[in-house]
Amino acid sequence: MGDILVGTCSWTDPMLVRSGWYPAGRRDAEGRLRHYAERFGVVEVDASYYALPGERNSRLWAERTPDGFVFDVKAFSLLTGHPTRSAVMPDGLPADARDPGVLNEVWARFAAGIAPLRRAGRLGSVLFQFPPWFRPGARAEAFLAQSARRTEGWPVAVEFRHPAWWREGQADATCALLARYGMAAVAVDMNQSLPSSVPPVAPVTSSRLSVVRFHGRSAAWTTGSKEERFRYAYGDGELAEWLPRLRTLAGRVEQLHVLFNNCCGDAAVRAAEAMARLLGRSVDEHPLDERSVDEHPEDDRPVDEHPEDDRPVDGHPLDDRSVDERPTSASTSASTSTSTSASASASASASASSPGRRTGSS
C-alpha cells in the first residue's frame, strides 16, 4: 500500500491564523510551518496561483520541514488559462497567454521557483486546476499535451472543474488522456446538487500519485462569497463515506494526498485531523485558546489575494464559449484561483479506496 498523506490546502489562511489553531510562540512564518508539518505530511501552496513562486521561499519551506513532508504547488494562473493580473507579472511582462515569448518566460520562472523543492525531495505535485470553461475537446487536449511537455519529470495532478470530463461517455477517454501523460487525476468532494458539480469519482491515472481534494458541501458554492463557499464543517460520517475509495486508491499508487480545502477558520485542519484518525493515524491535537492575531504577513503569501473568480477574459485562447455563455458581470481583475472541483472519474473500476495517512511508507 502506498503512503497516505493528509493535510490542508493552506497553512497561512488569515482565518486559520485567527482561529487559534496555532499556539502561542509559533506566530511567525517559520513557527507556523513547523507546527503544521509536525502534524501533517502534506500541504498545498495556493499562493503560487496568484503570483509566481520564488526560490527563496521554496528553499525556506524545504529547510523548515522534516524529511517526508511534501508541498503540492498550485500552477500559476496564466499556465491554466485563468485571467491573470498584470500587476503580478514579472518585469512588466504582459499577462498574455497567447504570446509564446511570455509563456516561455513564465514557465521558466515557475520552474526556477519550485526547483529548491524538487532538489530537496519536497515537491509532492504541481496542481493544474483548470477553470470551468476548460471543456473536453481538441483544444483542451492540445493544451494538456503542451503542459505535459513543459512538466516532463514533474509529479503533476490535474483537476477539471467542468463536469463533462467525468461524465459517462467521456470519463474513459479522460482517464486515457491523463494516463498517456502520466498525470494524476484529482478526485473531489463537493456539493452534488449543482449543475456544475463534478462527480466524486476517483480514477487512477498514474501509479505514482493520486490526489483527493475536499472542497466542502456548501449550498452557496456558486452564489456565495468566498467565505460562504468554503464554510463547511465535515462530520465523521461524511468523511467515512470516502474510506473505501481512499483505501482502494492507496493500494494502487505510491502516494495518496488527501487535502481539505474548506479553509474557513480551522475547519480544514479539524477535518484533516478527523480524517487522519479515521485512517488510523494519531494526531497531536490541542485545545483552542485565545491568541492575538499576528499582524506580520507570511512570507509565502502574495500581498494581494482576491476571492475566487473563475470568469474568463474574453478572447483568452482557452475560452471557446459563445458570447452568450460568458458571464455578464465581470471584473476580471479579481482573477483567482479556485479550489473547486474537478476531478475524478470514470468507471467503477477506477474508483478508489483506502487510506490511513501514514507518514512514510506503508
C-alpha positions in Angstrom: 0.0 0.0 0.0 1.3 3.5 -0.9 2.0 6.3 1.6 -1.1 8.3 2.6 -0.6 11.9 3.4 -3.4 14.0 4.9 -3.3 17.8 5.0 -5.0 21.1 4.0 -4.9 23.4 1.1 -3.3 26.2 3.1 -1.4 26.7 6.3 -1.4 30.6 6.1 -5.1 31.4 5.5 -5.9 34.5 7.6 -9.0 32.9 9.1 -6.9 29.9 10.2 -4.4 32.2 11.7 -7.1 34.0 13.7 -8.8 30.8 14.7 -6.4 29.9 17.5 -5.1 26.7 16.0 -1.6 27.9 16.0 -0.2 28.0 19.6 1.5 31.0 21.3 5.1 31.1 20.4 4.6 30.0 16.9 3.1 33.1 15.3 5.7 33.8 12.7 6.0 32.2 9.3 8.6 29.7 10.4 6.8 28.7 13.5 3.6 28.1 11.8 5.0 25.9 9.1 7.0 23.9 11.6 3.9 23.5 13.8 1.8 22.4 10.8 4.5 20.0 9.5 4.7 18.3 12.9 1.0 17.3 12.5 0.5 16.7 8.8 2.5 15.2 5.9 1.4 17.4 3.0 0.2 21.0 2.4 -1.0 22.8 -0.7 0.7 26.0 -1.8 -2.1 28.3 -3.0 -0.1 31.5 -3.3 1.7 30.2 -6.4 -1.6 30.5 -8.3 -1.7 34.3 -7.6 2.0 35.0 -8.2 5.0 33.1 -9.4 6.7 31.3 -6.6 10.1 32.4 -5.5 13.2 30.3 -5.0 13.9 31.9 -1.6 10.5 30.8 -0.2 10.8 27.3 -1.6 14.3 26.9 -0.1 13.0 28.1 3.3 10.0 25.8 3.2 12.3 22.8 2.5 14.6 23.8 5.4 11.7 24.2 7.8 10.0 20.8 7.2 11.1 17.3 8.0 12.0 14.6 5.6 9.0 13.0 4.0 6.9 16.2 4.1 5.8 17.5 0.7 4.2 20.6 -0.9 1.6 20.4 -3.6 2.2 23.6 -5.6 -0.7 25.1 -7.5 0.2 26.2 -11.0 0.4 29.9 -11.7 -2.9 31.2 -13.1 -1.6 32.1 -16.6 -0.5 28.4 -17.0 -4.0 27.1 -16.5 -5.9 29.6 -18.7 -7.2 31.7 -15.8 -7.3 35.5 -16.0 -4.1 36.9 -14.6 -3.5 40.5 -13.3 -0.7 42.4 -15.0 0.4 43.5 -11.5 1.7 40.0 -10.7 3.6 39.5 -13.9 7.4 39.7 -13.6 9.4 42.6 -15.2 6.3 44.2 -16.7 5.5 41.3 -19.0 2.0 41.4 -20.4 -0.4 38.8 -19.0 -0.9 37.4 -22.5 -1.0 33.6 -22.7 -1.1 33.8 -26.5 2.4 35.3 -26.6 4.9 32.4 -26.9 7.7 34.6 -25.5 5.7 35.5 -22.5 4.7 31.8 -21.9 8.3 30.6 -22.2 9.4 33.2 -19.6 6.6 32.4 -17.2 7.2 28.7 -17.5 11.0 29.2 -16.9 10.3 31.3 -13.8 7.8 28.9 -12.4 10.2 26.0 -12.8 13.0 28.0 -11.2 10.7 28.9 -8.3 9.9 25.3 -7.4 13.4 24.0 -8.1 14.5 24.1 -4.4 11.5 21.9 -3.5 12.4 19.4 -6.3 16.0 19.2 -5.3 15.1 18.7 -1.6 12.5 16.0 -2.4 9.7 18.2 -1.1 7.7 18.6 -4.2 4.6 16.4 -3.9 2.9 17.6 -7.0 2.2 20.5 -9.3 -1.6 21.0 -9.3 -3.1 22.1 -12.6 -6.6 23.2 -11.7 -8.4 24.1 -14.8 -11.3 26.6 -15.0 -14.9 25.6 -15.6 -14.8 26.7 -19.2 -11.9 24.2 -19.9 -14.1 21.5 -21.5 -13.2 18.3 -23.3 -12.1 18.8 -26.9 -9.2 19.1 -29.3 -8.0 22.5 -28.0 -8.0 21.2 -24.4 -6.2 18.1 -25.3 -3.5 20.1 -27.2 -3.1 22.3 -24.2 -2.6 19.3 -21.9 -0.1 17.9 -24.3 1.8 21.2 -24.2 1.7 21.2 -20.4 3.0 17.6 -20.3 6.0 18.6 -22.4 6.7 21.5 -20.1 6.5 19.5 -17.0 8.3 16.3 -18.0 9.7 14.6 -14.9 7.5 16.5 -12.5 4.7 14.9 -10.4 1.6 16.5 -11.9 -2.0 16.4 -10.7 -4.9 17.6 -12.8 -8.3 18.9 -11.5 -11.0 19.6 -14.1 -13.8 21.9 -13.0 -16.0 21.2 -16.0 -18.1 18.1 -15.1 -18.2 16.9 -18.7 -14.7 15.5 -18.3 -16.1 12.8 -15.9 -19.5 12.1 -17.3 -20.5 8.8 -18.8 -19.2 8.6 -22.4 -16.2 10.8 -21.7 -14.7 9.5 -18.5 -12.8 6.6 -20.0 -11.3 9.0 -22.6 -10.3 11.4 -19.9 -8.6 8.7 -17.9 -6.7 7.5 -21.0 -5.6 11.1 -21.8 -4.2 11.7 -18.4 -2.6 8.3 -18.2 -0.9 9.0 -21.6 1.0 11.9 -20.0 1.5 10.3 -16.6 -0.7 12.9 -14.9 -2.7 12.1 -11.8 -6.4 12.7 -11.8 -7.7 14.7 -8.9 -10.8 13.5 -7.2 -13.1 15.9 -5.4 -15.7 16.0 -2.7 -18.2 18.8 -3.2 -21.9 19.7 -3.1 -23.5 17.3 -5.6 -26.8 19.2 -6.1 -25.5 21.8 -8.6 -25.4 21.7 -12.4 -21.7 22.3 -12.2 -21.0 19.6 -9.6 -18.1 17.3 -10.5 -18.8 13.7 -9.7 -17.0 12.3 -6.6 -15.4 9.5 -8.6 -11.7 8.5 -8.1 -9.9 7.1 -11.1 -6.2 6.1 -11.0 -4.3 7.5 -14.0 -0.8 7.4 -12.6 0.9 4.7 -10.5 2.9 7.4 -8.9 0.3 9.6 -7.3 -3.4 10.2 -6.5 -4.9 13.3 -5.0 -8.3 13.8 -3.4 -9.4 17.4 -2.5 -12.3 18.0 -0.2 -14.0 21.4 -1.0 -16.9 21.2 1.5 -20.5 20.8 0.6 -21.8 24.3 0.9 -25.1 25.1 -0.8 -23.6 28.5 -1.6 -20.9 27.1 -3.8 -21.9 29.0 -6.9 -23.6 32.0 -5.4 -21.9 32.9 -2.1 -18.8 34.9 -1.1 -15.5 33.1 -0.8 -16.1 32.5 2.9 -19.7 31.2 2.3 -18.5 28.8 -0.4 -15.8 27.3 1.8 -17.6 27.5 5.1 -18.3 23.9 5.8 -17.6 21.5 8.7 -17.3 17.9 7.7 -18.8 15.3 10.1 -17.2 12.0 10.7 -19.9 10.2 8.8 -19.2 12.3 5.7 -15.5 11.6 5.9 -16.1 7.9 6.5 -18.0 7.7 3.2 -14.7 8.1 1.5 -12.7 5.4 3.3 -13.4 2.6 0.9 -12.4 4.7 -2.1 -9.3 6.1 -0.3 -8.2 2.6 0.6 -8.5 1.4 -2.9 -6.5 4.4 -4.2 -3.8 3.8 -1.7 -3.5 0.3 -2.8 -2.9 1.3 -6.4 -0.4 4.3 -6.1 2.9 5.1 -4.5 1.4 8.1 -2.7 -2.0 9.4 -1.9 -2.7 13.0 -0.9 -5.9 13.8 1.0 -6.4 17.5 1.2 -9.0 19.7 2.8 -10.0 22.9 1.1 -12.8 24.0 3.4 -10.4 26.7 4.6 -12.8 28.8 6.7 -11.5 29.3 10.3 -10.0 26.0 11.5 -12.5 23.8 9.6 -9.9 22.3 7.2 -7.3 21.4 9.9 -10.1 19.9 12.1 -11.4 17.8 9.2 -7.8 16.7 8.3 -7.3 15.7 11.9 -10.6 13.7 11.9 -9.7 12.0 8.6 -6.3 11.1 10.0 -8.0 9.5 13.0 -10.4 7.5 10.7 -7.4 6.3 8.7 -5.7 5.1 11.8 -3.1 7.7 12.3 -2.9 9.6 15.6 -2.8 13.4 15.5 -1.3 15.7 18.1 -4.3 17.9 18.8 -4.5 20.7 21.3 -7.4 22.8 22.7 -8.2 26.1 21.3 -7.1 29.2 23.3 -7.3 32.9 22.9 -4.4 34.3 20.9 -3.9 37.7 19.3 -3.8 37.9 15.6 -0.4 38.0 14.0 -0.1 41.2 12.1 3.0 40.1 10.2 2.4 38.8 6.7 3.5 35.3 5.9 6.5 35.0 3.6 4.6 32.6 1.4 1.5 34.6 0.5 1.2 37.2 -2.2 0.4 40.7 -0.9 -2.9 40.9 -2.8 -5.1 37.9 -3.0 -8.6 38.0 -4.3 -11.7 36.0 -3.8 -12.1 33.2 -6.3 -13.3 34.4 -9.7 -13.3 31.9 -12.5 -14.6 34.2 -15.1 -12.5 34.2 -18.3 -11.1 37.2 -20.1 -12.9 37.5 -23.4 -10.6 36.3 -26.2 -8.4 34.1 -24.0 -7.2 31.1 -26.0 -8.9 28.6 -23.8 -12.2 30.4 -23.7 -14.1 28.8 -26.6 -17.6 29.6 -25.4 -20.0 31.6 -27.4 -20.6 35.2 -26.2 -23.9 34.4 -24.6 -22.3 31.7 -22.5 -19.9 34.1 -20.9 -20.8 35.7 -17.5 -22.1 39.2 -17.8 -20.9 40.6 -14.6 -17.3 40.7 -14.8 -14.5 42.3 -13.1 -11.8 40.1 -14.3 -9.3 42.0 -12.3 -10.4 39.9 -9.4 -8.9 36.9 -11.0 -8.2 34.0 -9.0 -7.7 30.7 -8.1 -10.2 28.3 -7.3 -10.2 25.4 -5.3 -13.1 23.7 -6.5 -13.8 20.9 -8.3 -12.8 18.7 -10.8 -11.6 15.5 -10.7 -12.1 12.2 -10.9 -13.9 9.8 -12.7 -14.5 7.1 -14.5 -15.7 3.8 -14.2 -16.3 1.9 -11.1 -13.1 0.0 -11.8 -11.1 3.2 -11.5 -12.8 4.1 -8.3 -10.8 4.1 -5.2 -10.5 3.5 -1.7 -8.1 3.4 1.1 -6.1 5.4 3.3 -4.8 5.9 6.5 -2.5 8.6 6.3 0.8 7.1 7.0 3.8 9.3 7.3 6.3 7.4 5.5 5.9 4.3 3.6 3.5 1.6 4.1 
